[in-house]
Amino acid sequence: MICIYVSILHLLFWQLIHAYTIHCCFVDLDARSLWVERASLSSTRSAIRDTEISGGRTKELSGFPSFEYHDARLCVESVPLDHISREFDTPCYVYSRSALTTAYREFDTAFAERDHLVCYAVKANPSLAILNLFAKLGCGFDIVSGGELQRVLKAGGDPQKIVFSGVGKRSDEMRAALAANILCFNVESEAELGILNQVASEMDKIAPVSLRVNPDVNARTHTYISTGLKENKFGIPFTEAEKLYTSGKKFANVRIIGLDCHIGSQLTELAPFSEACRKMLSLLDRLEARKLQIEHLDLGGGLGIRYFRENPPSAQNYVAALCADIGHRTQRILIEPGRSLVGNAGLLLTRVEYIKHTSHRDFAIVDAAMNDLIRPALYDAYHEILPVIINGNSIKTYQIVGPVCETGDFLGHDRKLALAKGDLLAVMSAGAYGMSMSSNYNSRPRAAEVMVDGDHIHLIRERESVEQLIAHERILP
Ligand SMILES: Cc1ncc(COP(=O)(O)O)c(C=O)c1O
């Protein structure tokens, strides 16, 4: 009897500690980390929704649909991340099918009755499984290379829903796209128009074209991903565009059917989108006044996501603002979102290899590195880093770093976490420009990728092996 009492007391004690730990540790993502000292919690705690689901305690993470804690274990849909690490090891990219589907549908339904095409910017994440999922939902694609074209076709994308962007298309890439019968080439210069005309004439084809115009609008984003200023390499200068449209007739094998712009990536305000859109519309009016028929208006991608404190407009508000500007015009509207479709639908799962204390700082050396996720090193980008399993250990301030031989190899600075060797961490918002920008630096094979669908885990890309890395290399005889 005493034994039973002791066991019950023991159980109650641990339940209390567990509940207290969860209570203390969750805050809104507005706070620099989800893990903070209890004192700073009171104003932000409300953003974490706390619901009882069939007796188990669930914490939804604000801003990350399909990722939530069940009983102190971080799950993707119904799958705990520690299961994924046991089955597929780390580092590993993990995506949620439902988050991807929801993100696409938000854009698609926001356009309601207007003739439109959402063209996913493949560069954000070119995984065949993701492309195939979007293709099945009716999505189009924005490609920037012959390689991306091949991927989209292999994944079942409809060629008549493909637009081909990029400032330096090669003639072999143009040929492949013409052979595939894509919807449109987004052409960025008169020289490119000339080459496309020549390639099309050799193939006895007419190339459908949109001119990408540089509206000279400040996207107010990181300078490396701002593309719509006149000093950027992209597009035809706004002041020269009308002339090129009117002289387009001299290129017998192209047909100019569209007007296009893209001003940058990770935009968190509507104003620059609106400014660019209005400039495009004023140009459109002038072209129509000259009796040029423009069938579609492509407004590019660029809608930002929440990594940390950003508060970007929702897809619905973004589309509503564009539609309000476009008003009565009947052209088909194209957009090219990348990051906002996949960014918060994926995370990078990594494991702590070593804890290293120095007199100056505490380091958690994890098994993912800048070759897996280069955004922190390249843009000083912030990614939320969450514990996969909440424990009651004491919290310290850690530098989360990888094993690569560069001081720039970090995933996060000054993160308050309770860590020990072997712990799993989730680097959030890694679905866009994560795997797609990964490399083999330090001869590190690239990570595996999995997609969760309900309670199923699908391996969508095997972890690379070192043999694969060196398979195409030759030594001298
Ligand atoms: C032409 C073009 N379209 C679309 C995109 C996608 O941008 P985002 O991922 O920010 O939506 C990019 C990204 O740089 C781009 O260059």
The ligand as a Gaussian input file, in Angstrom:
#p B3LYP/6-31G(d) Opt

LIG

0 1
 C       12.106000      35.743000     -60.816000
 C       11.784000      35.237000     -59.446000
 N       10.529000      34.860000     -59.183000
 C       10.185000      34.366000     -57.967000
 C       11.112000      34.255000     -56.954000
 C       10.674000      33.684000     -55.645000
 O       10.821000      34.557000     -54.604000
 P       10.291000      34.150000     -53.157000
 O       10.865000      32.830000     -52.830000
 O       10.779000      35.221000     -52.272000
 O        8.790000      34.120000     -53.239000
 C       12.436000      34.668000     -57.178000
 C       13.418000      34.585000     -56.096000
 O       14.454000      35.136000     -56.064000
 C       12.786000      35.163000     -58.467000
 O       14.036000      35.553000     -58.748000

